[in-house]
Amino acid sequence: MPKHVSFEHADALLQGLHNLSPRKLDALLKGCFNVKVKRLFFWLAERNQQPWFKYLRPEEYDLGAGKRVVAVDGRLESKWQITVPKEM
């Protein structure tokens, strides 16, 4: 199993996840304590226009405060306050 998944791979995986349950996602996100993971998940879900994204309320999850570096030398994605690869 790889230790790191590329942004492109994560983006491709999320593109195919159209049938996720918003209730199950809600429980998983509330159980997740990693702010970067949650912000990245929301960014990818919104970027891929997932149909279940509209049922999730980001303000209900602890997304921390301040900016987070996810991609070194990336660009700041202002809504989610994370750095993502410049080419995405």
ZIZISUL-V778535 format. One record per residue. N is the residue number from 0. RES is the residue in one letter. SS is DSSP state (alpha for helix, beta for strand, coil for the rest). OMEGA is omega in degrees with one decimal (999 if undefined). NEAR is the number of other ideal C-beta (glycine too) atoms within 12 Angstrom. Layout:
# ZIZISUL-V778535
n=N res=RES ss=SS omega=OMEGA near=NEAR
n=N res=RES ss=SS omega=OMEGA near=NEAR
This chain:
# ZIZISUL-V778535
n=0 res=M ss=coil omega=-178.6 near=4
n=1 res=P ss=coil omega=178.0 near=7
n=2 res=K ss=coil omega=-178.4 near=5
n=3 res=H ss=coil omega=175.6 near=11
n=4 res=V ss=coil omega=-178.9 near=17
n=5 res=S ss=coil omega=176.6 near=15
n=6 res=F ss=alpha omega=-179.3 near=27
n=7 res=E ss=alpha omega=179.2 near=17
n=8 res=H ss=alpha omega=178.4 near=15
n=9 res=A ss=alpha omega=178.8 near=27
n=10 res=D ss=alpha omega=179.5 near=25
n=11 res=A ss=alpha omega=178.0 near=16
n=12 res=L ss=alpha omega=-176.9 near=18
n=13 res=L ss=alpha omega=178.6 near=27
n=14 res=Q ss=alpha omega=-176.2 near=16
n=15 res=G ss=coil omega=-175.7 near=14
n=16 res=L ss=coil omega=-176.5 near=22
n=17 res=H ss=coil omega=-170.9 near=14
n=18 res=N ss=coil omega=179.2 near=11
n=19 res=L ss=coil omega=179.6 near=24
n=20 res=S ss=coil omega=178.1 near=16
n=21 res=P ss=alpha omega=179.3 near=20
n=22 res=R ss=alpha omega=178.6 near=13
n=23 res=K ss=alpha omega=176.8 near=16
n=24 res=L ss=alpha omega=178.6 near=30
n=25 res=D ss=alpha omega=179.8 near=21
n=26 res=A ss=alpha omega=179.6 near=15
n=27 res=L ss=alpha omega=-179.5 near=19
n=28 res=L ss=alpha omega=177.9 near=32
n=29 res=K ss=alpha omega=177.4 near=18
n=30 res=G ss=alpha omega=-179.2 near=14
n=31 res=C ss=coil omega=-179.1 near=21
n=32 res=F ss=coil omega=-178.5 near=14
n=33 res=N ss=coil omega=-177.2 near=18
n=34 res=V ss=alpha omega=-179.5 near=25
n=35 res=K ss=alpha omega=-179.2 near=24
n=36 res=V ss=alpha omega=-179.0 near=25
n=37 res=K ss=alpha omega=179.4 near=32
n=38 res=R ss=alpha omega=179.1 near=35
n=39 res=L ss=alpha omega=177.6 near=34
n=40 res=F ss=alpha omega=179.4 near=34
n=41 res=F ss=alpha omega=179.2 near=34
n=42 res=W ss=alpha omega=179.9 near=36
n=43 res=L ss=alpha omega=179.9 near=33
n=44 res=A ss=alpha omega=179.5 near=31
n=45 res=E ss=alpha omega=-179.9 near=24
n=46 res=R ss=alpha omega=-178.2 near=24
n=47 res=N ss=coil omega=176.9 near=23
n=48 res=Q ss=coil omega=179.2 near=14
n=49 res=Q ss=coil omega=-176.6 near=27
n=50 res=P ss=coil omega=-179.0 near=17
n=51 res=W ss=coil omega=-177.5 near=24
n=52 res=F ss=alpha omega=-177.2 near=25
n=53 res=K ss=alpha omega=179.5 near=14
n=54 res=Y ss=alpha omega=178.6 near=18
n=55 res=L ss=coil omega=179.9 near=28
n=56 res=R ss=coil omega=-175.7 near=15
n=57 res=P ss=alpha omega=-179.2 near=26
n=58 res=E ss=alpha omega=179.3 near=10
n=59 res=E ss=alpha omega=-177.5 near=16
n=60 res=Y ss=coil omega=177.8 near=25
n=61 res=D ss=coil omega=179.5 near=17
n=62 res=L ss=coil omega=177.5 near=30
n=63 res=G ss=coil omega=179.2 near=19
n=64 res=A ss=coil omega=178.2 near=9
n=65 res=G ss=coil omega=-177.3 near=13
n=66 res=K ss=coil omega=177.4 near=21
n=67 res=R ss=beta omega=177.0 near=25
n=68 res=V ss=coil omega=176.5 near=19
n=69 res=V ss=coil omega=177.6 near=31
n=70 res=A ss=coil omega=178.0 near=25
n=71 res=V ss=coil omega=-178.2 near=13
n=72 res=D ss=coil omega=177.9 near=12
n=73 res=G ss=coil omega=176.8 near=20
n=74 res=R ss=beta omega=179.8 near=20
n=75 res=L ss=beta omega=174.1 near=21
n=76 res=E ss=beta omega=-167.2 near=26
n=77 res=S ss=coil omega=-177.3 near=12
n=78 res=K ss=coil omega=-175.9 near=15
n=79 res=W ss=coil omega=177.0 near=30
n=80 res=Q ss=coil omega=175.4 near=24
n=81 res=I ss=beta omega=174.0 near=34
n=82 res=T ss=beta omega=178.6 near=24
n=83 res=V ss=beta omega=179.7 near=33
n=84 res=P ss=coil omega=-178.7 near=24
n=85 res=K ss=coil omega=-176.3 near=13
n=86 res=E ss=coil omega=-179.2 near=12
n=87 res=M ss=coil omega=999 near=22
